[in-house]
Amino acid sequence: LSTFVYTPPTSKTPGTVVVSGMSASRDALRNYQLALEDASWSKSAALPVSAYAKDKDITFSITITLVP
């Protein structure tokens, strides 16, 4: 993991955290995304499909929408 960007909630939008980094493999990246989706504080964890284009050394950014 290399970057975390927090956007606080407003009256119109939920808070988000964008987590960026590099994954060794597609499987590791998918498992990380699923773990973030299952976290009690996470409403969703969005990862662009294009992140799976490479087999290894995958640069990614996952946008986590926080539970209000």
C-alpha positions as CSV (number, residue, x, y, z in Angstrom):
1,L,0.0,0.0,0.0
2,S,1.3,3.4,-0.9
3,T,-1.5,6.0,-0.6
4,F,-4.6,6.6,1.4
5,V,-6.9,9.5,0.6
6,Y,-9.8,10.2,3.0
7,T,-12.8,12.2,1.9
8,P,-15.1,13.0,4.9
9,P,-18.9,12.6,4.5
10,T,-21.1,15.6,3.7
11,S,-24.9,16.0,4.0
12,K,-25.2,14.7,0.4
13,T,-22.4,12.1,0.1
14,P,-20.9,9.4,2.2
15,G,-17.3,9.4,3.2
16,T,-14.8,7.5,1.1
17,V,-11.2,6.2,1.4
18,V,-9.1,5.5,-1.7
19,V,-6.4,3.0,-1.1
20,S,-3.7,2.7,-3.7
21,G,-0.8,0.3,-4.1
22,M,0.7,-2.6,-5.9
23,S,-0.5,-6.2,-5.8
24,A,1.7,-9.2,-6.5
25,S,-1.1,-11.1,-8.3
26,R,-4.8,-10.9,-9.4
27,D,-5.8,-13.4,-6.7
28,A,-4.2,-11.3,-4.0
29,L,-5.9,-8.2,-5.3
30,R,-9.3,-9.8,-5.5
31,N,-8.9,-11.2,-1.9
32,Y,-8.0,-7.7,-0.7
33,Q,-11.0,-6.2,-2.4
34,L,-13.3,-8.8,-0.9
35,A,-11.8,-8.3,2.6
36,L,-12.5,-4.6,2.3
37,E,-16.0,-5.2,1.1
38,D,-16.7,-7.4,4.1
39,A,-15.3,-4.9,6.7
40,S,-18.0,-3.6,9.1
41,W,-17.1,0.0,8.3
42,S,-17.2,-0.5,4.5
43,K,-20.4,-0.2,2.4
44,S,-18.5,-1.1,-0.8
45,A,-15.0,-1.4,-2.3
46,A,-14.9,-0.5,-5.9
47,L,-12.1,-1.6,-8.1
48,P,-12.0,-0.9,-11.9
49,V,-12.1,-4.1,-14.0
50,S,-9.1,-2.8,-15.9
51,A,-7.0,-3.5,-12.7
52,Y,-7.2,-7.2,-13.6
53,A,-5.6,-6.7,-17.1
54,K,-2.1,-7.7,-15.8
55,D,-1.2,-11.0,-14.2
56,K,1.3,-9.6,-11.6
57,D,2.7,-6.4,-10.2
58,I,-0.7,-4.8,-10.5
59,T,-1.0,-1.1,-9.7
60,F,-4.5,-0.4,-8.2
61,S,-6.7,2.1,-6.5
62,I,-9.8,0.8,-4.6
63,T,-12.5,3.3,-3.6
64,I,-14.1,2.3,-0.3
65,T,-17.4,3.9,0.5
66,L,-17.8,4.1,4.3
67,V,-20.8,3.1,6.3
68,P,-22.5,6.3,7.6
